[in-house]
Amino acid sequence: MKENSRKVLNRIKRNLIERESEIISQGLNSVTPAVVVTTLNELRRLKDPFHMHDGVRLLDHSSDEVVIAALRYLERVEHPLESEKMKSLLTRSVKVKKEVAKAAELCDYKSACEILRTLLQEPSSDVKIAVLSACSNIGCDDAVEEIKEMSNSDDIDLKMAALEALIELGEEVEEEKLKKVIFDTSLPDKNRKMALKVFLKNSISPFETIKKVIALDHLPLSSIALEFLGNMKCESVWEIMEEMLDKENLPAKVIPILKASLKNCAEENTKLEKFALNHLKHPSKKVKVLAFKILMQMDVPQASDIVEDFLNSSSADLRSVAIPFIYHYPTEENVETLKEILHKGDEKSVIEALKVIRKLKIRSDEIEKYMNKNYPLTVRKEALKALISLGTIEANELESIALSNDSLELRMIALDGLAKIDPDRLTELEVA
């Protein structure tokens, strides 16, 4: 009975990753800590499952940087750790202790909470803040009393981290305590911003406080309040949007309002269409892009013309945001513009163009040139996907890429293509 080609493909991919990891892993035995750290980081990026024993071994390394990289690698591959191994790291530096807090979840729940409670006794506020975040993630409610005590700390950073942890653990926090921080102009903006974020996460009726924060006209806080409008019903916040969009031109304020509108109002509010059309002429490219997205989501009658205008813009950012919409408005002019972009466009625009060409099944001799190694990997990947989708690349070429020393990502795409156009080659490739 013939084996399923998907199983063969997955096996080949796994073997490919294993061989790649084996080459990379040679750096694990280097006497230079920086080389070991780089190797661990690369294995973490690959989510390599083959060197977990090395990761555990390197927790005994004399270099803190290596120990931290090993913990991060083990977190990435979700390798369980014995509590004794983690406890042995509690005598290391503050940097290591912070990473131990983040990685505590690799131990069993009881041991993890025990380790975190031990770390809460550390004199370092940085360690305690990392522990508070970990307690929230794991759900260590055994530490609630210690956390409540910290919520009254004179250290405002520690106080805010503790209040956030209590909320995450399901404890009630007095809103007035948070409001006091939000409106205390003597405190640094970072603390007031965090208090506002925690308040918005916790409050059942935040609207009045949001209006007061916006009225402060203090951008670091008002921008957060405006962004939160995206979590509220359109009718509840339109009065704020309408008033501000009518008189406000500062991108830092307009952008969060438009984002909230895009999220909640684009399907139901005809007033928004007028505001979005007006903001297409805004000096800020980011504002123009958001206005464009709103109008596309609303599917306004002028959509095709707006797409064409953006495609003919001298700004690469505006062109790239419009290119995907050629798929919905494949007019003769737009397709010609697409081909022109493919001929001599910038990297960002070419990537988007290749995606649309693949969807619309447009053949072009220009695609193959983007497989050249002189082009960035992001471009080459999209070019290869397009060639596969259009059926303009031979199985021999795909096999050659899969067996090359090229990027692992590119080789994986080649294998997917081979499975699509000539699955029998996979069995031959595996045997070879």
C-alpha positions in Angstrom: 0.0 0.0 0.0 1.3 3.4 -1.0 2.3 5.6 2.0 0.5 8.9 2.5 2.6 11.7 0.9 1.9 14.0 3.8 3.5 11.6 6.2 6.6 11.3 3.9 6.8 15.1 3.6 6.6 15.6 7.4 9.3 13.0 7.9 11.6 14.6 5.4 11.0 18.0 7.0 11.8 16.7 10.4 15.0 15.1 9.1 16.0 18.3 7.5 15.5 20.3 10.7 17.5 17.7 12.6 20.4 17.9 10.2 20.3 21.7 10.3 20.2 21.6 14.1 23.1 19.2 14.2 25.3 21.5 12.2 24.3 24.5 14.4 24.7 22.6 17.7 28.4 22.2 17.2 28.7 25.6 18.8 27.3 24.3 22.1 30.7 22.9 23.0 32.6 26.1 22.3 34.8 27.5 25.1 33.6 31.0 24.1 30.3 31.8 26.0 29.2 34.2 23.2 29.3 31.3 20.7 27.3 29.1 23.0 24.7 31.8 23.5 24.3 32.4 19.8 24.0 28.7 19.2 21.2 28.3 21.8 19.4 31.3 20.4 19.5 29.8 16.9 18.2 26.4 18.2 15.5 28.3 20.1 14.5 30.1 16.8 14.2 26.7 15.1 12.3 25.3 18.1 14.8 22.5 17.9 13.7 19.4 20.0 16.9 17.5 19.6 19.3 19.2 22.1 17.2 19.6 25.2 19.7 17.5 27.2 22.4 20.0 26.2 20.2 22.8 27.3 19.8 21.2 30.8 23.6 20.6 31.0 24.3 24.2 30.2 22.3 25.4 33.2 25.5 24.5 35.2 27.6 26.8 33.0 29.8 29.5 34.7 28.5 32.2 32.4 25.2 33.8 33.4 24.5 34.7 29.7 24.7 31.0 28.8 22.4 30.0 31.6 19.9 32.6 30.6 20.0 31.5 26.9 19.7 27.8 28.0 16.6 28.6 30.1 15.0 30.5 27.2 15.7 27.6 24.8 14.2 25.1 27.3 11.1 27.4 27.6 10.7 27.5 23.9 10.8 23.7 23.5 8.7 23.4 26.7 11.1 20.9 28.3 10.1 20.0 31.9 12.7 20.7 34.6 13.3 19.1 38.0 12.6 21.6 40.8 16.1 20.9 42.3 17.7 22.0 39.1 15.8 25.3 39.2 16.5 25.8 42.9 20.2 25.4 42.2 20.0 28.6 40.2 18.6 30.7 43.0 22.1 31.6 44.2 23.0 33.1 40.8 22.8 36.8 39.7 19.8 39.0 39.6 19.6 38.5 35.8 19.5 34.7 36.2 16.9 34.9 39.0 14.6 37.0 36.7 14.9 34.3 34.0 14.2 31.6 36.6 11.0 33.3 37.5 9.9 33.3 33.9 10.9 29.7 33.4 9.4 28.4 36.7 6.4 27.0 34.8 8.7 24.3 33.4 8.5 22.7 36.9 5.4 21.1 38.3 2.8 23.6 39.7 3.6 23.1 43.4 7.3 23.4 42.9 7.0 26.4 40.6 4.9 28.3 43.2 7.4 27.4 45.9 10.3 28.7 43.8 8.4 31.9 43.1 7.5 32.5 46.7 11.2 32.1 47.6 12.1 34.6 44.9 9.6 37.1 46.3 11.9 37.4 49.4 14.7 38.7 47.1 15.8 42.3 47.9 15.8 43.2 44.2 12.7 44.9 42.9 13.5 43.7 39.4 13.4 40.1 40.5 10.1 40.7 42.5 8.5 42.3 39.4 9.4 39.3 37.3 8.1 37.0 39.9 4.8 38.8 40.1 4.3 38.5 36.4 5.1 34.7 36.6 2.7 34.3 39.5 -0.1 35.8 37.3 0.8 33.5 34.4 0.9 30.3 36.5 -1.9 31.2 38.8 0.0 30.9 42.1 -2.7 32.2 44.5 -0.7 30.8 47.4 1.3 34.1 47.2 -1.7 36.4 47.4 -0.9 37.7 50.9 2.7 38.6 50.0 1.5 40.3 46.8 -1.1 42.3 48.7 1.6 43.5 51.0 3.7 44.6 48.0 0.7 46.5 46.6 1.2 49.0 49.4 4.9 49.4 48.6 6.5 52.9 48.3 8.2 51.6 45.2 5.7 52.6 42.6 7.0 50.1 40.0 6.6 47.3 42.5 3.2 48.6 43.7 1.8 48.6 40.1 3.2 45.2 39.3 1.6 43.8 42.5 -1.8 45.4 41.7 -1.8 44.0 38.2 -0.9 40.6 39.6 -3.7 40.7 42.1 -6.2 41.5 39.3 -4.8 38.6 37.1 -5.2 36.3 40.1 -8.9 37.3 40.5 -8.5 39.5 43.5 -10.5 42.7 43.9 -8.5 45.9 43.7 -9.9 49.3 44.7 -10.4 51.4 41.6 -9.6 54.6 43.7 -6.2 53.2 44.4 -5.5 53.1 40.7 -7.2 56.4 39.9 -4.9 58.1 42.5 -1.9 56.9 40.5 -3.4 57.8 37.1 -4.1 61.4 38.1 -1.0 62.0 40.2 1.1 64.4 38.0 4.1 64.1 40.3 4.6 60.5 39.2 6.5 59.4 36.0 4.3 58.8 32.9 5.3 55.1 32.8 3.7 54.5 36.1 0.5 56.5 35.3 0.2 54.7 32.0 0.5 51.3 33.7 -2.1 52.3 36.3 -4.4 53.3 33.5 -3.9 50.0 31.6 -4.5 48.0 34.8 -7.6 50.2 35.6 -9.0 49.6 32.1 -8.4 45.9 32.4 -10.2 45.8 35.8 -13.0 48.3 35.7 -16.6 47.4 34.9 -17.6 51.0 34.0 -14.5 52.8 32.8 -16.2 55.3 30.4 -16.3 58.4 32.8 -12.6 57.9 33.7 -11.7 57.6 30.0 -13.4 60.9 29.3 -11.5 62.5 32.2 -8.2 61.1 30.9 -8.8 62.4 27.4 -9.8 65.8 28.8 -6.3 66.0 30.5 -4.9 66.4 27.0 -1.8 64.6 28.2 -0.8 62.5 25.2 1.0 59.6 27.0 -2.3 58.9 28.8 -4.9 60.1 26.4 -3.5 57.9 23.6 -4.0 54.8 25.8 -7.6 55.9 26.7 -8.4 56.5 23.0 -7.0 53.1 22.0 -9.3 51.5 24.6 -12.3 52.9 22.7 -11.8 50.0 20.4 -13.0 47.7 23.1 -16.3 49.5 23.5 -19.5 49.5 21.5 -19.5 52.0 18.7 -22.6 53.9 19.9 -21.0 54.4 23.3 -18.0 56.2 22.0 -19.0 57.8 18.8 -19.6 61.2 20.5 -15.9 61.2 21.5 -14.8 60.1 18.1 -17.0 62.6 16.2 -15.9 65.5 18.4 -12.2 64.8 18.2 -12.1 63.8 14.5 -13.8 67.0 13.6 -11.1 69.2 15.3 -8.1 67.0 15.9 -5.2 66.7 13.4 -2.4 65.3 15.6 -1.5 61.7 14.3 -0.9 60.4 17.9 -4.6 61.2 18.7 -6.2 60.6 15.3 -4.6 57.1 14.8 -6.0 55.5 18.0 -9.5 57.0 17.2 -9.4 55.6 13.6 -8.2 52.2 14.9 -11.1 52.1 17.3 -13.4 53.1 14.4 -12.0 50.5 12.1 -12.6 47.9 14.8 -16.1 48.8 15.8 -17.8 51.3 13.6 -16.8 50.6 10.0 -19.8 48.3 9.5 -22.5 50.6 10.8 -21.7 54.3 10.8 -22.1 56.4 7.7 -20.6 59.4 9.4 -17.3 57.6 9.6 -17.1 57.4 5.8 -16.9 61.2 5.6 -14.2 61.4 8.2 -12.2 58.6 6.6 -12.4 60.3 3.2 -11.2 63.6 4.7 -8.3 61.9 6.4 -7.1 60.4 3.1 -5.5 63.9 2.6 -3.9 63.9 6.0 -0.1 64.7 6.0 0.7 61.5 8.1 1.1 58.3 6.0 -0.1 56.2 9.0 -3.3 58.2 9.2 -3.9 57.9 5.4 -3.3 54.1 5.7 -5.9 53.7 8.5 -8.4 55.9 6.6 -7.8 53.7 3.6 -8.4 50.5 5.6 -11.7 51.9 7.0 -13.0 52.7 3.5 -12.0 49.3 2.2 -13.8 47.6 5.1 -16.9 49.7 4.4 -16.6 48.9 0.8 -17.5 52.4 -0.3 -18.5 53.1 -3.9 -15.2 55.0 -4.5 -13.1 52.0 -3.3 -11.8 51.1 -6.8 -10.7 54.7 -7.5 -9.1 55.0 -4.1 -7.1 51.8 -4.6 -5.9 53.1 -8.0 -4.9 56.5 -6.4 -2.8 54.7 -3.7 -1.2 52.4 -6.3 0.0 55.4 -8.2 1.4 57.1 -5.1 5.0 58.0 -4.9 5.0 56.5 -1.3 6.1 52.9 -1.0 4.0 52.5 2.2 0.8 53.7 0.5 1.4 51.5 -2.6 2.1 48.4 -0.5 -1.1 48.8 1.5 -3.2 49.1 -1.7 -1.6 46.2 -3.6 -3.5 43.4 -1.8 -6.8 45.0 -2.9 -5.9 44.5 -6.6 -7.2 41.0 -5.9 -10.7 42.6 -5.3 -10.4 45.2 -8.0 -8.4 43.6 -10.8 -9.1 46.3 -13.4 -6.9 46.4 -16.4 -5.2 49.5 -15.1 -4.5 47.9 -11.7 -3.1 44.7 -13.2 -0.8 46.8 -15.4 0.3 48.7 -12.3 0.9 45.4 -10.5 3.1 44.2 -13.4 5.0 47.5 -13.3 5.6 47.1 -9.6 6.9 43.6 -10.1 9.2 45.0 -12.8 10.9 47.7 -10.7 9.2 48.0 -7.3 10.8 48.3 -3.9 11.1 45.2 -1.7 8.0 45.8 0.3 5.8 46.4 -2.7 7.3 43.4 -4.6 6.5 41.1 -1.8 2.8 42.2 -1.8 2.7 42.1 -5.6 4.0 38.5 -5.7 1.2 37.5 -3.3 -1.5 39.0 -5.5 0.0 37.6 -8.7 -0.1 34.1 -7.0 -3.8 34.6 -6.1 -4.8 35.9 -9.5 -2.7 33.3 -11.3 -1.0 36.0 -13.4 2.0 34.5 -15.3 5.1 36.7 -15.6 8.7 36.2 -16.6 9.6 38.7 -13.9 8.9 36.3 -11.0 11.9 34.0 -11.7 14.4 36.8 -11.3 13.4 37.3 -7.7 14.8 33.8 -6.9 18.3 35.2 -7.3 20.3 35.2 -4.1 20.9 38.9 -4.5 17.4 39.5 -3.3 16.3 39.3 0.3 15.0 36.0 1.6 11.5 37.4 2.2 11.3 38.3 -1.5 12.7 34.9 -2.7 10.2 33.0 -0.5 7.2 34.8 -2.1 8.7 34.3 -5.6 9.1 30.6 -5.0 5.5 30.3 -3.7 4.3 32.1 -6.8 6.2 29.9 -9.2 4.8 26.8 -7.4 1.3 28.1 -7.5 1.5 29.0 -11.2 3.1 25.6 -12.0 6.0 27.3 -13.8 8.8 25.5 -11.9 9.9 22.0 -12.6 10.1 19.2 -10.0 13.8 18.9 -10.7 14.3 22.6 -9.7 12.4 22.2 -6.5 14.4 19.1 -5.6 17.6 21.0 -6.2 16.5 23.7 -3.9 15.4 21.2 -1.2 18.9 19.6 -1.3 20.8 22.8 -1.4 22.6 24.7 1.4 20.1 27.6 1.0 17.9 28.9 3.7 16.0 26.2 5.7 12.7 28.2 5.1 13.2 28.2 1.4 14.0 24.5 1.3 10.8 23.8 3.3 8.7 25.8 0.7 10.4 23.8 -2.1 9.4 20.5 -0.3 5.8 21.7 0.0 5.9 22.5 -3.7 7.3 19.1 -4.6 4.5 17.5 -2.6 2.0 19.5 -4.6 3.3 18.9 -8.1 5.1 15.6 -7.9 4.5 13.8 -4.6 6.2 10.6 -5.8 9.5 12.5 -5.8 9.3 12.8 -2.0 9.8 9.0 -1.6 12.7 9.1 -3.9 14.2 12.1 -2.1 13.9 10.4 1.2 15.7 7.3 0.0 18.4 9.4 -1.5 
